[in-house]
Amino acid sequence: MSAAPVLAETRDLGKSYPLVFRSRDRLRALWHLLAGRGRAESVAVLKDVNICVRRGESLGLIGENGAGKSTLLKLLTGVLTPSSGSVTVNARVGALLELGAGFHPEYSGRDNIALAAALYGLDATEAREKLPEIIEFADIGRYIDEPVKHYSSGMVVRLGFAIVAALKPDLLITDEVLAVGDEAFQKKCVRWIEDYLEAGGTLILVSHSMYHVQKLCRQACWIKHGEVAASGDVYSVTQAYLAYQESKSATAAPDRHELLAQNPEFHLLDFSLNDGGVAPLVLAQGATLRARARVQSRDGRVPVVVFGIVRADGTPVYGVSSEMDGVRLQHESSNVYVAEIVFPELALLPGAYVVKAHPLDPEAIRLFDTLERGLTVSGQSREFGMVRLRHQWLNAEQPAQKVAVS
Amino acid sequence: MPAFRLALHFIRRDIRNRYLGSFSGGLWALVQPLIQLAVYGFVFVYVFHAKVPGADAPGYVPFLALGLWPWVAFSEAVTRATTVIQDNAPLINKVAMPRQVLVFAAVASSFLVHGVGFCAITLALRAFGVPIDLLALPIALGGFVQLFLLALGVAFVCAAVQVFVRDLAPALPQLLMLWMFASPIFYARDSLPARYQDWFSLNPFAYYPEQFRALLLHSGSSSVRAEAIALLLAIAVLACGLAVFRRLNPHFEDFL
């Protein structure tokens, strides 16, 4: 596979936009450019991006809005010129940027097909031959002869995708196409892309849908603030990205100094996962999780401890207290109690989670303190949700290597 | 070759688009300079009593027509090309393409339309009895091609600069108006005071009305030296225009 020819490659690719606020700046920029000098003030939107896509590969670009994904695509298609580094593309590129690339709103769908064909380098005869195929794939009925400005956004995407599909490019570069069309058309597109990849096509896809990225791409690249945050296998990269996303949306932990200053009845001395430190624990899917918390009791009363697991965005997954299970905590030294719990073969699906520990009073009514530790479960599962439930397929042939968990 | 096909596509689209919404269709291309000719002819002949100097001078209207048509082609080409990059920003921002094609198409479509108009008015004048040398018409069209090169060079500069400095497009009609009156369109070079006549050689457009009149009306004369200078000038302007356009081209999207 690694011997396949490189279709697209970037080396230390960077792009910065000039800071232009007033028209005087534009004049100055013009003067600088004509004189052959570089621009003074600019904002970098991409820095030192190195990616390499070989024939037959499929790369998913993921990242937050404004991270620079679309800029990278535009650089790859040649719409933008790099500010630093280089882009090499050795392929006929079919690009679908920001939906319905380059359609002129005043012209009919048919005219826009002709323009797209001319831009792609087809002559009139070739364009005429492709026309019925495009019209059939787009399936927008009489709208094909209407100006594009009368189209719904879904129809624009249909037409754009139909054109790209008919051109059968070596390298397909698309930006969020799958997000706009209706269910049926999305399926049609996904099926087309799958066939295209199977036939040896090469794909660079930008999507916010991790499902689509995981389904269509084997490699992924996470762009964060204009730089490559992670790249490689699609599962590890998408999971790292999702974990980051989830931890960003989680609420901040309360300030402990304030709490300790009040000298509460119970507070946590420490809390660890698998004897680790404060840093988030990375655990393989199905491994064993051990949580240990030490509680200081002001009056020497025996506390109740709750352990809870929430997803990184705060959605509760599971929680249990020593009181529920009828367990009495072990006394370590004067007024210090230890709670320890083991989850063998942890059922959590890959993703980012937070494990929480709370000391409660012996009556299990009042909650005094909270400590959290991050937990990342790694793995290559495409299952949905947070946990793997025990299941079994009935009346079905079981795959040879992987029998459902029983 | 694909760039040429693309250019043809844009030229076709431009010409079609221009007259698509109008009643008279392609006729409008002829009508518009005709109206100009009628207005200017009326004002200059009946109000100012303008006459072309010289013993065997042609009538004022044919004299004006042969200067006006090249100017309309030239000024319209430059005006349309100036905003062509800006107008096609949605396309430029999404599709990789040689942007020169857009400028080329805008200039070419103007010259095609008004080139046809020029032939038509020449034939019409002949039909009305103006002694026009029809055999020289193909040579005059060669001059039109040369004017096209000059216009293309100016258009490249204007289109590129307009992306950065938006003041150009609104200022252009005034600049072109000045340029028009600084060219021998309404008057012959000989009507000017002698000390201004030499300055005319600095105006790259000045050659063309004079050349067309010399060829078709045998009014005035053209020297091989003037022809060579005009050709070199047109090529030089085109080369400069292309150089400026090439230099600014990679930065268009930053300023569009």
Interface residues (C-beta under 8 A of the other chain):
Chain A: Y17 P18 V20 S23 R26 L27 A29 L30 L33 L34 G36 K74 T77 G78 V79 L80 T81 V93 A95 L97 E98 A101 G102 F103 H104 E106 Y107 D111 A114 L115 A118 L119 G121 D123 A124
Chain B: P2 R5 L6 H9 R13 N17 P90 L91 I92 N93 K94 V95 A96 M97 V161 F164 V165 R166 D167 V244 R247 L248 P250 H251 E253 D254 F255
